[in-house]
């Protein structure tokens, strides 16, 4: 008889575990911005904030930790100045490029 194998334990994917450098964060945020999805942007900012430490990001952005969590929840409608404060606290800068050739 053969021994029964126990099922593999899988961990949920967490992007924050892989955001360990400024370059990785920049690539991630660039890809997210190209998706043109506001909820995905909030999710990505939350991933980067968790990678950097939510409490410190909240402090640097001038927000309470709970307020930061609420603002970065997909479906939330944070004010644009809140998004800019969080991006600044994360060391992320948004840039503009023409969307089509002139």
C-alpha positions in Angstrom: 0.0 0.0 0.0 1.1 3.6 -0.6 1.0 6.3 1.9 -1.6 9.0 1.3 0.0 12.4 0.7 -1.1 15.4 2.5 -2.3 18.2 0.3 0.1 21.0 -0.5 -0.3 24.2 1.4 -0.5 27.2 -0.9 -0.1 30.7 0.3 -2.0 33.5 -1.2 0.0 35.7 -3.5 1.1 38.9 -1.9 2.8 41.5 -4.2 4.2 43.3 -1.2 6.6 40.4 -0.6 8.3 41.1 -4.0 8.5 44.9 -3.8 11.9 45.0 -2.2 13.6 47.7 -4.3 12.8 51.1 -5.7 13.1 49.6 -9.2 10.6 46.8 -8.5 8.2 49.4 -7.1 8.6 51.7 -10.1 8.0 48.8 -12.6 4.9 47.6 -10.6 3.4 51.1 -10.5 4.1 51.7 -14.2 2.3 48.5 -15.1 -0.6 49.3 -12.9 -1.0 52.8 -14.3 -1.0 51.4 -17.8 -4.0 49.3 -16.9 -6.1 52.4 -16.5 -8.0 50.9 -13.5 -8.6 53.2 -10.4 -9.2 50.2 -8.1 -6.1 48.5 -9.3 -4.1 51.7 -8.6 -5.5 51.8 -5.0 -4.6 48.1 -4.5 -1.1 48.7 -5.9 -0.5 51.7 -3.6 -1.7 49.5 -0.7 0.8 46.8 -1.7 3.6 49.3 -1.8 2.5 50.8 1.5 2.5 47.3 3.1 6.0 46.7 1.7 7.3 49.9 3.2 5.4 49.6 6.4 1.8 51.0 6.7 2.4 52.8 10.0 5.4 54.7 8.6 3.7 55.5 5.3 0.6 56.8 7.2 2.8 59.0 9.3 4.7 60.3 6.3 1.5 61.0 4.5 -0.1 62.8 7.5 -2.8 60.3 7.8 -4.0 57.9 10.5 -3.2 54.2 9.8 -6.9 53.3 9.7 -7.6 56.2 7.3 -4.8 54.9 5.0 -6.2 51.4 5.0 -9.7 52.8 4.1 -8.3 55.1 1.4 -6.5 52.3 -0.3 -9.3 49.8 -0.3 -10.5 49.0 -3.9 -13.8 50.7 -4.4 -12.9 53.6 -2.1 -13.1 57.0 -3.5 -10.2 58.9 -1.9 -9.6 62.5 -2.6 -6.9 63.1 -5.2 -4.8 65.0 -2.7 -4.9 61.9 -0.5 -3.6 59.8 -3.3 -0.8 62.3 -4.0 0.2 62.4 -0.3 0.4 58.6 -0.2 2.4 58.5 -3.4 4.8 61.2 -2.1 5.2 59.2 1.2 6.0 56.1 -0.8 8.6 57.9 -2.9 6.5 57.4 -6.1 6.1 60.1 -8.7 3.4 60.0 -11.3 4.5 61.2 -14.8 2.6 62.0 -18.0 3.4 60.8 -21.5 1.4 61.3 -24.7 -1.1 58.5 -25.1 -0.8 58.5 -28.9 1.7 59.7 -31.5 1.2 63.3 -32.5 
